[in-house]
Amino acid sequence: MAIEKHYTGHELAELLGFDYETVLLMAQRREIASIRFGRYRRFPESAVRDYLNRHRENVVELRPRVASSPERKAR
């Protein structure tokens, strides 16, 4: 049995591109599961995956822009 990775609030904030305070607020609102170890909070990797799966519909896929040819501009 493998031990699951746990992220600190700062690690998770960097991973998700959020502010540290936002991550703590998400934990407080129970938007993402966390575990308290004394005064420290850790976020299991499975909880991060669950959060990302729940919010997958908010992800916007970037499509490469097609440069317009000079011929199209002349028309």
C-alpha positions as CSV (number, residue, x, y, z in Angstrom):
1,M,0.0,0.0,0.0
2,A,1.5,3.3,-1.1
3,I,1.3,6.4,1.1
4,E,-0.7,9.2,-0.6
5,K,1.1,12.5,-1.2
6,H,-0.2,15.5,0.8
7,Y,0.3,19.1,-0.3
8,T,0.8,22.1,2.0
9,G,-1.4,25.1,1.4
10,H,1.5,27.0,-0.3
11,E,2.3,24.0,-2.5
12,L,-1.3,23.7,-3.5
13,A,-1.7,27.4,-4.2
14,E,1.3,27.3,-6.5
15,L,0.1,24.1,-8.2
16,L,-3.4,25.6,-8.9
17,G,-2.3,29.2,-9.5
18,F,-4.3,30.5,-6.6
19,D,-3.3,32.8,-3.7
20,Y,-2.5,31.0,-0.4
21,E,-5.4,32.7,1.3
22,T,-7.8,31.4,-1.5
23,V,-6.7,27.9,-0.8
24,L,-7.3,28.3,2.9
25,L,-10.7,29.8,2.2
26,M,-11.6,26.8,-0.1
27,A,-10.7,24.5,2.7
28,Q,-12.8,26.5,5.2
29,R,-15.8,26.3,2.8
30,R,-15.1,22.6,2.4
31,E,-14.7,23.0,-1.4
32,I,-11.6,20.9,-1.1
33,A,-10.9,18.3,1.6
34,S,-8.0,18.9,3.9
35,I,-6.5,17.3,7.1
36,R,-5.4,19.2,10.1
37,F,-2.2,18.2,11.9
38,G,-2.2,20.5,14.9
39,R,-1.9,24.0,13.4
40,Y,-0.9,22.7,10.0
41,R,-3.3,21.8,7.1
42,R,-2.5,19.3,4.4
43,F,-4.4,18.5,1.2
44,P,-4.4,14.9,0.0
45,E,-3.6,14.4,-3.6
46,S,-7.0,12.5,-4.0
47,A,-8.8,15.6,-2.8
48,V,-7.0,17.8,-5.3
49,R,-7.9,15.4,-8.1
50,D,-11.6,15.4,-6.9
51,Y,-11.6,19.2,-6.9
52,L,-10.2,19.4,-10.4
53,N,-12.6,16.8,-11.7
54,R,-15.6,18.7,-10.2
55,H,-14.4,21.9,-11.8
56,R,-13.4,20.5,-15.2
57,E,-16.4,22.2,-17.0
58,N,-14.8,25.6,-16.1
59,V,-11.7,24.8,-18.0
60,V,-11.4,26.6,-21.3
61,E,-9.3,24.8,-24.0
62,L,-7.0,27.1,-25.9
63,R,-7.0,26.7,-29.6
64,P,-4.2,27.9,-31.7
65,R,-5.0,31.1,-33.6
66,V,-4.9,30.8,-37.4
67,A,-3.0,33.7,-38.8
68,S,-5.0,35.3,-41.6
69,S,-3.3,35.3,-45.0
70,P,-2.6,38.6,-46.8
71,E,-5.0,37.4,-49.5
72,R,-7.9,37.3,-47.1
73,K,-7.3,40.9,-46.0
74,A,-7.2,42.1,-49.6
75,R,-10.7,40.7,-50.3
